[in-house]
């Protein structure tokens, strides 16, 4: 069972700098001053918390050979778990985390991560404009980490058992596949339900799936509670869902492209798509712990994974889109047509069409403060699972 994030932090994540749930982070964590101007010799070790698939031997082994930094990775099953892990040992157990947009601001406001000097990361200047200084990792012009990759949450199904091919998220709320459905074990899954309802029940007035009034949240929770008896299992790690599909225990569910790629490579009869209602998505950031024991290796790692070649390798391996615009040619060298397949050369409108994860707060973004915060989402998710 995952440990809850400190309620005080989550409830005010976008309002004030808090230290109640994490370290103070020092003055540099608040102002971005006194940043390193060079990267020193690696300390020989790097301990990271990452999404499964983000530390593949394909690019980790060459990194270790080039820098001497041995990478030790702990896979996180959710953003909640990542935040909890980053606070272990007073925040010094792990050096870095590949935080998604629904966790990065919690870590920044809690003083758990420190600013990074993007001038030490040559690949950063070639990132798409939207990911050079995004609001989920850049506060008042201070960069708390470097963007990595991004992508949508998809609908995955077994092509032999699910016919015709589904085009709507309604398929995972339908009793047609009762006992064979799987979705992520994550409170942010409420946003997926809210996005679906924004299209199918427009009278609810849902404009942003992360900014929900109590009435709107109640509607999303009600939908997810009707889904609960249909669920075979809520998956935590990507490998959990992969096993469910391999074993035939699940035939349809909410997923990531990584699962699709892995299953296809294993000759499993699966396909994925973004349904007509659209999709939520993630934009991940490598963030440096405020108490990192191996900061030089952390900077060397960030520099390494920001290069076009490594960005291309990870993009194809995971099934996501690189931040570095120069990754396209490398993607096509590795896999013909991969650049277009993973939308690495897509216009800004494609990026803007995905509802990226962000922290739910009481601030509705329209001058009102009657939305529900993440603390309430966590509570509701617990009640949904029963």
C-alpha positions as CSV (number, residue, x, y, z in Angstrom):
1,X,0.0,0.0,0.0
2,X,1.3,3.4,-0.9
3,X,1.9,5.9,1.8
4,X,0.0,9.2,1.4
5,X,1.7,12.5,0.7
6,X,1.6,15.0,3.5
7,X,-1.9,16.6,3.2
8,X,-0.6,20.1,4.1
9,X,1.8,20.0,1.2
10,X,-0.6,18.7,-1.4
11,X,-3.5,21.0,-0.5
12,X,-1.4,24.1,-1.0
13,X,1.1,22.9,-3.6
14,X,0.7,25.9,-5.8
15,X,0.3,28.6,-3.1
16,X,3.3,28.8,-0.9
17,X,6.7,27.3,-0.3
18,X,6.3,24.7,2.3
19,X,8.9,22.8,4.4
20,X,6.6,20.8,6.6
21,X,6.8,17.6,4.6
22,X,10.4,17.8,3.2
23,X,13.7,19.5,3.6
24,X,14.1,23.2,3.4
25,X,16.2,22.9,0.3
26,X,18.3,25.9,1.3
27,X,18.3,29.4,-0.1
28,X,19.3,28.3,-3.5
29,X,16.2,26.1,-3.7
30,X,14.1,29.2,-3.3
31,X,16.1,31.7,-5.4
32,X,18.1,29.6,-7.9
33,X,21.3,31.4,-6.8
34,X,24.7,29.8,-6.2
35,X,24.2,27.2,-8.9
36,X,27.2,25.2,-10.0
37,X,29.0,26.6,-13.1
38,X,30.8,23.4,-14.0
39,X,30.2,19.7,-13.6
40,X,32.9,18.1,-11.4
41,X,34.2,14.5,-11.5
42,X,31.5,11.9,-11.0
43,X,31.3,10.4,-7.5
44,X,31.0,6.9,-9.0
45,X,27.3,6.3,-8.1
46,X,23.9,7.6,-8.9
47,X,20.7,6.5,-7.1
48,X,17.5,7.4,-9.0
49,X,13.8,6.8,-8.7
50,X,12.4,6.3,-12.2
51,X,9.4,5.2,-14.2
52,X,9.9,1.6,-15.3
53,X,11.7,1.6,-18.6
54,X,13.6,4.9,-18.0
55,X,16.9,3.3,-17.1
56,X,17.4,0.6,-19.8
57,X,20.8,-0.9,-20.2
58,X,20.9,0.4,-23.8
59,X,21.8,3.9,-22.6
60,X,22.8,3.2,-19.0
61,X,25.8,1.0,-19.7
62,X,27.4,3.4,-22.1
63,X,26.8,6.2,-19.6
64,X,28.5,4.2,-16.8
65,X,31.4,3.4,-19.2
66,X,31.8,7.1,-20.1
67,X,31.5,8.6,-16.6
68,X,32.2,5.9,-14.1
69,X,28.8,6.5,-12.5
70,X,27.0,3.3,-11.6
71,X,23.2,3.8,-11.9
72,X,21.0,2.2,-9.2
73,X,17.4,2.6,-10.1
74,X,14.2,2.1,-8.0
75,X,11.0,2.0,-10.1
76,X,8.2,4.1,-8.8
77,X,4.6,2.8,-9.3
78,X,2.9,6.2,-9.0
79,X,3.7,9.9,-8.4
80,X,2.6,9.4,-4.7
81,X,5.2,6.7,-4.3
82,X,7.9,8.7,-5.9
83,X,7.4,11.7,-3.6
84,X,7.4,9.4,-0.6
85,X,10.7,7.7,-1.8
86,X,12.3,11.0,-2.4
87,X,11.8,11.9,1.3
88,X,13.4,8.7,2.6
89,X,16.5,9.2,4.7
90,X,15.9,12.9,5.1
91,X,15.9,13.2,1.3
92,X,19.4,11.8,0.8
93,X,18.6,8.2,-0.1
94,X,18.0,9.1,-3.8
95,X,19.8,11.6,-5.9
96,X,17.2,12.1,-8.7
97,X,13.6,11.3,-9.7
98,X,11.9,11.3,-13.1
99,X,8.9,13.1,-11.8
100,X,5.7,13.7,-13.8
101,X,3.8,16.9,-13.8
102,X,1.5,15.8,-11.0
103,X,4.5,15.4,-8.6
104,X,7.1,17.9,-9.7
105,X,5.5,20.9,-8.0
106,X,4.9,19.0,-4.8
107,X,8.6,18.3,-4.7
108,X,9.5,21.9,-5.5
109,X,7.2,23.4,-2.9
110,X,8.3,21.0,-0.3
111,X,12.0,21.9,-0.7
112,X,12.7,18.3,-1.7
113,X,14.5,19.2,-4.9
114,X,17.0,21.9,-5.9
115,X,17.4,24.2,-8.9
116,X,19.6,23.0,-11.7
117,X,21.8,25.0,-14.1
118,X,20.4,24.3,-17.5
119,X,23.4,26.0,-19.1
120,X,25.4,22.8,-18.1
121,X,23.0,20.7,-20.2
122,X,23.9,21.4,-23.9
123,X,20.8,19.5,-25.2
124,X,18.4,21.8,-23.4
125,X,18.7,24.6,-26.0
126,X,17.4,22.1,-28.6
127,X,14.2,21.2,-26.6
128,X,10.8,22.1,-28.0
129,X,9.9,25.6,-26.6
130,X,7.0,24.2,-24.5
131,X,9.5,22.0,-22.5
132,X,12.3,24.5,-22.0
133,X,10.6,26.3,-19.1
134,X,7.3,24.6,-18.5
135,X,5.3,25.6,-15.5
136,X,5.5,22.1,-13.9
137,X,9.3,22.4,-13.4
138,X,10.1,26.1,-13.7
139,X,9.0,28.6,-11.0
140,X,9.7,32.3,-11.3
141,X,12.3,31.6,-13.9
142,X,14.1,29.1,-11.8
143,X,14.6,25.6,-13.3
144,X,14.0,22.7,-10.9
145,X,15.2,20.0,-13.2
146,X,15.3,19.3,-17.0
147,X,12.4,18.0,-19.1
148,X,12.8,14.5,-20.5
149,X,10.0,13.0,-22.5
150,X,6.3,13.3,-22.9
151,X,3.4,11.3,-24.2
152,X,-0.3,10.3,-23.9
153,X,-2.2,7.8,-21.8
154,X,-3.7,5.3,-24.3
155,X,-6.4,2.7,-24.6
156,X,-4.9,-0.8,-25.0
157,X,-6.8,-3.9,-26.1
158,X,-6.4,-7.5,-27.2
159,X,-7.2,-7.5,-30.9
160,X,-8.4,-11.2,-30.8
161,X,-10.8,-10.7,-28.0
162,X,-12.0,-7.1,-28.3
163,X,-14.0,-6.6,-31.5
164,X,-14.7,-4.3,-33.1
165,X,-11.7,-2.1,-32.3
166,X,-12.8,0.4,-29.6
167,X,-12.8,4.1,-30.4
168,X,-14.1,5.4,-27.1
169,X,-13.1,5.3,-23.5
170,X,-16.6,4.0,-22.9
171,X,-15.1,0.5,-23.5
172,X,-13.4,0.5,-20.0
173,X,-16.7,1.5,-18.3
174,X,-18.8,-1.1,-20.1
175,X,-19.8,-4.4,-18.5
176,X,-19.0,-6.1,-21.9
177,X,-15.5,-6.9,-20.6
178,X,-16.3,-7.3,-16.9
179,X,-13.4,-8.9,-15.0
180,X,-11.0,-8.3,-17.9
181,X,-10.4,-4.5,-17.5
182,X,-7.3,-2.9,-15.9
183,X,-6.5,0.7,-15.2
184,X,-3.7,2.4,-13.2
185,X,-3.7,2.4,-9.4
186,X,-3.4,6.2,-9.2
187,X,-5.6,9.0,-7.9
188,X,-4.8,11.0,-11.1
189,X,-7.0,8.4,-12.9
190,X,-9.9,10.5,-11.7
191,X,-8.8,13.0,-14.4
192,X,-9.3,10.3,-17.1
193,X,-12.9,9.8,-16.0
194,X,-13.4,13.6,-15.8
195,X,-12.1,14.0,-19.4
196,X,-14.5,11.3,-20.6
197,X,-17.4,13.0,-18.8
198,X,-16.4,16.4,-20.2
199,X,-17.3,15.0,-23.7
200,X,-20.2,12.7,-22.8
201,X,-21.9,14.8,-20.2
202,X,-21.2,18.4,-21.3
203,X,-23.9,19.7,-18.8
204,X,-21.4,19.1,-16.0
205,X,-19.3,21.9,-17.4
206,X,-15.9,20.2,-17.0
207,X,-13.4,22.5,-18.8
208,X,-10.2,21.1,-17.2
209,X,-10.1,17.5,-15.9
210,X,-7.7,18.6,-13.1
211,X,-9.9,21.5,-12.0
212,X,-13.1,19.9,-10.6
213,X,-15.7,21.4,-8.4
214,X,-17.2,19.0,-5.8
215,X,-20.1,18.3,-8.1
216,X,-17.8,17.4,-11.0
217,X,-15.6,15.3,-8.8
218,X,-18.6,13.5,-7.4
219,X,-19.7,12.6,-11.0
220,X,-16.2,11.3,-11.9
221,X,-16.0,9.3,-8.7
222,X,-19.5,7.8,-9.3
223,X,-18.4,6.7,-12.8
224,X,-15.3,5.1,-11.3
225,X,-17.3,3.3,-8.7
226,X,-19.5,1.8,-11.3
227,X,-16.3,0.6,-13.0
228,X,-14.9,-1.0,-9.9
229,X,-16.7,-4.3,-10.2
230,X,-15.5,-4.6,-13.8
231,X,-11.8,-4.3,-12.9
232,X,-9.6,-7.4,-12.9
233,X,-6.8,-5.5,-11.3
234,X,-5.5,-1.9,-10.7
235,X,-1.9,-1.9,-12.0
236,X,1.0,-0.2,-10.3
237,X,4.0,-0.9,-12.4
238,X,3.9,-1.1,-16.2
239,X,5.1,-4.7,-15.9
240,X,2.0,-5.6,-13.9
241,X,-0.2,-4.6,-16.9
242,X,2.1,-6.4,-19.3
243,X,1.7,-9.6,-17.3
244,X,-2.1,-9.2,-17.2
245,X,-2.3,-9.0,-21.0
246,X,0.3,-11.8,-21.5
247,X,-1.6,-14.1,-19.2
248,X,-5.0,-13.3,-20.7
249,X,-6.3,-11.9,-17.4
250,X,-7.0,-8.5,-19.0
251,X,-8.1,-7.8,-22.5
252,X,-8.6,-4.0,-22.4
253,X,-7.4,-1.1,-20.2
254,X,-5.8,2.3,-19.8
255,X,-2.1,2.1,-20.6
256,X,1.1,3.7,-21.8
257,X,2.8,3.2,-25.1
258,X,5.6,1.3,-23.3
259,X,3.3,-1.6,-22.5
260,X,2.2,-1.7,-26.1
261,X,5.7,-1.8,-27.4
262,X,6.8,-4.5,-24.9
263,X,3.7,-6.7,-25.7
264,X,4.1,-6.3,-29.4
265,X,7.8,-7.3,-29.2
266,X,6.6,-10.4,-27.3
267,X,4.2,-11.2,-30.2
268,X,1.1,-10.4,-28.1
269,X,-2.0,-9.5,-30.1
270,X,-2.5,-6.0,-28.9
271,X,-3.1,-2.5,-30.2
272,X,-3.5,0.9,-28.7
273,X,-5.1,4.3,-29.6
274,X,-6.1,7.7,-28.4
275,X,-9.9,7.5,-28.2
276,X,-12.3,10.1,-29.7
277,X,-12.6,11.9,-26.3
278,X,-8.9,12.6,-26.3
279,X,-6.4,11.7,-23.6
280,X,-4.5,12.8,-20.6
281,X,-0.7,12.5,-20.6
282,X,2.5,13.1,-18.9
283,X,5.6,15.3,-19.3
284,X,8.4,14.1,-17.1
285,X,11.4,15.9,-15.5
286,X,14.7,14.7,-14.1
287,X,14.9,16.5,-10.8
288,X,17.8,16.7,-8.4
289,X,17.3,16.0,-4.7
290,X,18.0,19.0,-2.4
291,X,20.2,16.6,-0.4
292,X,21.8,14.6,-3.3
293,X,25.0,12.8,-2.3
294,X,26.1,12.4,-5.9
295,X,25.3,15.7,-7.6
296,X,28.0,15.5,-10.3
297,X,26.8,12.1,-11.4
298,X,23.3,13.6,-11.5
299,X,24.4,16.4,-13.8
300,X,26.3,14.0,-16.0
301,X,23.2,11.8,-16.2
302,X,21.0,14.7,-17.1
303,X,23.4,15.8,-19.7
304,X,23.6,12.3,-21.1
305,X,19.8,11.6,-21.3
306,X,19.2,15.0,-22.9
307,X,21.4,14.2,-26.0
308,X,19.6,13.5,-29.3
309,X,20.7,9.9,-29.6
310,X,19.7,8.9,-26.0
311,X,16.5,10.8,-26.3
312,X,15.8,8.8,-29.5
313,X,16.7,5.5,-27.9
314,X,14.4,6.1,-24.9
315,X,11.6,7.5,-27.1
316,X,11.4,4.4,-29.2
317,X,12.0,2.0,-26.3
318,X,9.2,3.5,-24.2
319,X,6.9,4.8,-27.0
320,X,7.0,8.4,-26.1
321,X,8.1,11.7,-27.6
322,X,11.5,13.2,-27.0
323,X,12.0,16.8,-25.7
324,X,15.1,17.3,-27.9
325,X,14.0,18.3,-31.5
326,X,17.3,16.9,-32.9
327,X,16.3,13.4,-31.8
328,X,14.2,12.9,-35.0
329,X,17.0,11.8,-37.3
330,X,18.3,9.4,-34.8
331,X,14.8,7.9,-34.3
332,X,14.5,7.2,-38.0
333,X,18.0,5.6,-38.0
334,X,16.9,3.2,-35.3
335,X,13.5,2.6,-36.6
336,X,12.3,3.8,-40.0
337,X,9.4,6.3,-39.6
338,X,9.7,6.5,-35.8
339,X,10.0,10.3,-35.8
340,X,6.5,10.6,-37.3
341,X,5.1,7.6,-35.4
342,X,5.9,9.2,-32.1
343,X,4.9,12.7,-33.2
344,X,8.4,14.1,-32.6
345,X,7.9,16.4,-35.6
346,X,4.3,17.2,-34.8
347,X,3.1,20.8,-34.6
348,X,2.6,22.5,-31.3
349,X,-1.1,21.9,-31.6
350,X,-0.6,18.2,-31.0
351,X,1.3,18.9,-27.7
352,X,-1.4,21.3,-26.7
353,X,-4.2,18.8,-27.4
354,X,-3.1,16.4,-24.6
355,X,-4.3,17.2,-21.1
356,X,-1.0,16.8,-19.2
357,X,-1.0,15.8,-15.6
358,X,-0.9,18.6,-13.0
359,X,-1.6,18.9,-9.3
360,X,-5.3,19.4,-8.5
361,X,-5.7,22.4,-6.2
362,X,-8.6,24.5,-4.8
363,X,-7.6,27.2,-7.3
364,X,-9.8,26.7,-10.3
365,X,-7.8,28.9,-12.5
366,X,-10.7,31.2,-13.1
367,X,-10.4,33.4,-10.1
368,X,-12.4,31.0,-7.9
369,X,-11.2,28.6,-5.3
370,X,-14.0,26.1,-5.1
371,X,-12.2,23.2,-6.8
372,X,-11.2,20.0,-5.0
373,X,-7.5,19.5,-4.2
374,X,-5.3,16.4,-4.4
375,X,-5.9,15.5,-0.8
376,X,-9.6,15.0,-1.6
377,X,-8.7,13.1,-4.8
378,X,-6.6,10.7,-2.7
379,X,-9.4,10.2,-0.3
380,X,-11.9,9.5,-3.1
381,X,-9.5,7.1,-4.8
382,X,-9.3,5.0,-1.7
383,X,-13.1,4.9,-1.5
384,X,-13.3,3.9,-5.1
385,X,-11.1,0.9,-4.7
386,X,-13.0,-0.1,-1.6
